[in-house]
């Protein structure tokens, strides 16, 4: 009983620490990839958080699987290294008796992995694809921000918007330095 509680306590502490480290690595990787896509103009900046959430849900089952595997591996490795398994065996416990607390610890992980793999990950991937399509279908003019250069992919044009007048829905813009001409853009709300 004492050995089982000790094993489950150590498995839990290792699992929490590993999960948080793997989650930090996953989020860092996802944020960097999404920011690179946003900087390249492939993703709208206002869609980064939603895409981050959908991607995190998609990879959550892999994250839980790796965390569970590494938790059991690291805990049992430490128990063998620190001679705790020798104490386990000399107290009359067999190696099979060690599997019961490990399997009881792994059962909620396995249920969560199955649920994520069968339901949540496919749903998140579909929503991510729909959201990306929705972002692509938005007009380029919706991304115009005063004080920033904006590249329009369809027209092969880069403009700098100095200001936007919300009353008249017009923007004061300049073309890039080689041309130096001034143009006026009328902003039209295409969403309704």
N, C-alpha and C positions, 0 to 999 in steps of 0.2 A: 504494500500500500504506500509506504513512504517512497519507495523507488519509483512507483508509477507517478505519484504526484510530483516528484522531483523531475522526472523525465518530461512530463507535460508542461511543467512550469518553464523548464529550459527551452522546450520546443516553442512555447508561446513567445518568450522573450526574443528568441532568435528570429522567429517568423515576423514579429512586428518590426524589428530592426531591419531585416532584409527587405521586407515589403516597402518600408519607407525609403530605403536607399534605391531600390529598383524603380519606385515611383518617381523619385527625383530625377533619376537618369532618363526615364521615359519622357517626363514632362520637359526636361531640358532639350532632349532630342527633338520632340515634337514642336516646341516653341521655335527652335532655331530653323527647322525646316519650313514651318509656316511663315516665319518672318522673312526668310529668303524668298519664298514664293510671293509674298506681299510686296517685297522690294522690287521684284521683277515684274510686278503688275499682273501676275496670274491669279491673285486672290485679293479681294477688297480688304482693306485694313479693318473695317468694322465687322468682318466675318471671321476674324482670327480666333476669338474666344469660342465661338460655336464650333468651328472646325476642330479646335483643340479638344473640346469635350467629346465630340463624336469619335475622334481618333483615339482618345484615351479609353473610351468604352470599348472600342474595337480591339485594342491591345490588352485589355484587362485580364482576359482569360489566359493569355500567354504569360502575363506578369504573375498571376496567381500560381500557375503551374511551375514556373521557374522558382518562385519563392518557396513553394512547398518542397520541391526537390532539394534545393539548397539548404533549407531548414533541417530536413531529416539528415542529409549528408553531413552538414557541419556539426550538428548536435551529436550524432553517433560517432563521428570522428573525434570530437573532443572527449566523449565518454571513454573511448578506447585509449586515447592518448593519456588521459588523466587517471587511468586504471579504475574508473567507476564501473566498467563492465565486468572487471574481475570481481569487484565487490558484489555486483548483481549475480554473477555465477556462483560465488562461494556462499551466497545466502540461500542457495537452493533454487533460484529462478533459472529457467531455461531461456534460450534465445527466442523461442516461440512466445514465451510470456512477455517478451519485450515488444513483440509486434502488436499486441492488443492495444496498449496506450497510444502507439504511433498511429494505428488505423483509426482509433477513436478521435485522435487529434486531426487526422487528415480528412475525416468524413465531411465536415462542413466545407472544407476547401474543395473537395471533389464535387459536392452538390453545387457549389457556386460556379465551379469551372464548367460543369455540364450545362447549367442554366445560361451562363454567359455565352458558351459556344453555340448552343442551339437557338437561343432567342435574342439575347441582347446584342451580341456582336453583329449578326446579320442585320438587325434593325438599325444599329448605329451606322453601319456601312451604307445602307440604303438612304438613310437621312443625310449622311455626309454627301453622297452623290447628288441627291436632290438639292441640297443647300448650295453646292458648288455650281450646279446648273442655274439655280436662281441668281446667284451672284454674277455668273457670266452673262445672263440675259439682261442684267441691269444696264442702263445706258452709261456710256463713258462720262457723260456730263455730270452724273450724280457724284462722281469722285472729285470734282473740282473743289479745291480748298484755297482760299485767299492766302497769298504769301508763299505758295509752293509751286514748283514746276510740275506739270502734269503731262504725261505722254498718252496720246490717243492712239490705240493700236490699229483701229480701222482706217484712220486717215493718215497714218504715218506722220504725225505732227506732235510737237512739244510746245506747250504754251505756259506762260506764267501769268496767273490771275492776280492782279493787284488788289481788287476789291469786288465784292458782290453787293449790289443794291437790292435789298429784299422787297422794296416797294415796286420797283419796275422790273424786277427779275432779270436784270442785266449784269454782266460782269465786264470789268475793265481788264483787258488782257494785252500782253505783248507777245509777239512772236520771238523766237530765239534771236540773239544778237546779230547774226549775219544779215538778216532781213531788216530788223528794226522797225517794222511797220506796226501800227496800232490797229487792233480789230475790236469789234464789239460782238459779244456773244449774248444771245437771248436764251435764258434758261427756261426750259419747258419741263413741267412735271409730267412724266409719262406714266406714272403709276396710278393716276386717278385724280 
